[in-house]
Amino acid sequence: TSDNIVRPYVLKGGAEMHPLIGFVAAFGALDMIGFYGLFIGPIVAGLFFTLLPMVAKSYPRTPRRL
């Protein structure tokens, strides 16, 4: 199937993303923008989950005083 060909290319960097997130992203983007969403959706989701820890590390939480 095409999943055996596409998945290694989309997730070849050892992404720390659960396959269900990629599945939902692909079909959500397919519904929103059409055929190209199958490829763009998982890429955008992968970028989001890669950049999220970087941004969180850049802005450390500070304890709030009451």
N, C-alpha and C positions, 0 to 999 in steps of 0.2 A: 504494500500500500504506500501511498505518498507520505504517510506519517513516518515511515522508516527512513525516508530520504530527507524530509524537511526538518525533523526534530534534531538530528545531529548538527545541522548548520545553524539553527536558531539557538540552540542551547549548548554550543560547543565550548564555551568558555567555562564550563562547570558552574553554571548559574545556580544560585541558591534559591531558586523559585520552584514552588511545588507545581507539578504538571497540571493540576486542576486550575491553577491561576492562569497558566498559558492557554488552556482549553477555553476558559471563560473569556479571556481577553480576545482570543482569536474569533470566537463566534459572536461575541458582543460587537467587535469591530466589523465583522462580516455583516451583521445586521445594520450597523450604522452607515458604513461607507462602501459596502459591496465587496467584491472579490479580493481586492487588494488588502482589505481589512484582515484577511486570514494571515497575512504576513506582517502587516504593520502593528496589529494589536499585541501579539506577544513581544515584539521588539520594544514597544512603548512600555509595556508592563515590566519587562526586564530592566529597562533603563530606570523606571520609577523605583523598583525594589533594589537596584544597585545604588542609586543616588540617595535614597532615603537615609541609610545609615551614615553616609558621609555628611549630609546636612545636619543630622542629629548630633554627630560628633562635633561639628563646628559651633553649635550653639548649646553648650552644656547647661543643664538645669541648675538653677541656683535656688537654695532654700529660701522660702518666703517667710518674712517675719509677720507676726500677727499684731 
